[in-house]
Amino acid sequence: MNSLIQLLKQHDCSLVVRDKFGSVTTYHQKGVRDLIALLDNAAHPLDKASVADKVVGRAAAALMARGGVKCVWAEVMSRQAVPFLQAAGITYGCAHQVERIVQCQGDDCCPLEEITQSAQTAEEAERLLRTHFEQRRLQRNKTAKPQHTNL
């Protein structure tokens, strides 16, 4: 795990994954985008993986549980993430544990923490997240201006 933590810090990435075969990959997207993409990957790269992450809140913990992660370390972890990790038998540790994840700017709670607040299981949290992302995608497509071409 120490090598994953070093990569996380040295390469300024958001997520580092060592899969069950020992391959290490770094990721750089904000939020849980990379975790969603990894869940959708047919190769199941999270299954029995070791993960180092910058921030683990309820949403990330639920997605890691759904992916079958074996162990996770986070720079910052919310107390609300712990039940999902424990329920999945994921070994976890962190540099800083906080009550809740807040947005980068301000004191507002992370929207993903709020979206998953009512979820009792990792499965339910994943469903809530996917519904949220799909609604946002549809809203963006609806408000996008049509492009016109002159023939």
N, C-alpha and C positions, 0 to 999 in steps of 0.2 A: 504494500500500500504506500510506503514511503516514496517510491519512485513515481507513483501516480500523483501524489501530492506535490512533489517537486515539479513535475511537468505542468500541473495546474497553475502553479505560481510563476514558473519561469517563462512559460509561453503565453501567458495572459489569455488562457482559454477559459471557457465556462464549464467544460465537462471533459473528463478523461475516462475512457473505458478500456479495461483489459478484459477481453472476452475469454471464454473458457479454454480457448486454444493458446492463449498467451499473447495474442496480437493486441497492440495498444493503439488507440485512435483518439485524437483530440478533436474537440468541437468548439464552436465559437458563437452560436446563435444565442439570443437572449431568451429568457423564460424557459419553457419546457418544449420548445420547438424541436430540438434535437432528440429529446426523449420520445416524443410522438413519432418522429421519423424512424427511430430505432425500433419502436414497437411495431411499426408497419413493415419493417424489413423482413422478408421471408427467411433470412438466415438466422433470425432470433439472436442478434448479438448481445442482448442484455441477459440472456439465460445463463445463470451461474457466473455472471460478470462481477468484477470488482470495479467500483466507480469512485472517482473523486470529483466533487462538484463545488462550485462557488457558493451556491445557495440552495438549500433543500427545505422547501415548505411542504404543505399538505399535498399540493398538486404533484410535485416532483416525486415525493415519497410514494404516492399512490401509483404513479406510472412505473417507478422502479419495482414496486411490488408486483405489478401486472407483468412486467418483463422478466421476472425471475432473478433479479439481482441477488448476489450472494452477500456482498458487503459494500458499504458506502461510507465515505468520509466527506464532510462538508466544512467549508470555511465558516459558514453560518447555517445553522439548522433551527427551525422553529420547533417548539415543544409539541405543536400540533401535528408535526410530521411523524413523531415517534410512534403513535399507535399503529399507523399503517406499516411502518418498518417492523415493529414487534410482531404484528399479526402475520406477516409474511416470513418471519424468522430471519430477517436481514440483520446482520451484525452492523452496527453503526457507531460512528464517533464524529466529533466535530471540534473545531477550535473555539467557536462561540455558539452557545445556545441562547435563543431569544424566545420571547413569548409568541411573537408573530412576525412575519416578514412584512416589511414596509416598502413602499415604493421608493425608488431611487431619489426622487424629489419629493420631500415632504414627509408627513407623518401618517399618511393614509395607508391603510392595509393593502397589501398586494391584491390585485383583482383576482388572481388565481386562487389565493387563500379564501377569498370571499365566495367564489364560485363553488369551491369544493366543501365549504363549511357544513352543508347539510348532509354530506355523504357519510354513510356509516361504514362502507367498504371501499376497497381500492377499485373494484369494478364499477361501483356507482360513481366514484370520483372521475374515473376515466370517461364514463358516459357523459357526465356533466361538462367536462372539458371539451370533448369532441363536439357536443352540441353547441357550446359557446363558440368554438372556432369556426364551425360550419355557418352559424348565424352571422358571424363577423365577415366571413368570406362572401356570403350572399349579399350582405349589406354593402360591402365594398363594390361588388359587381353592379349592384343596383344604382349606386351613386356615381359610378364611373361614367365619364362623358363619352358618348359614342364618337368614334373617329370617322370622319367623312373623307372620301377620296373623290377627286374630280376625274371623270373619265373623258 
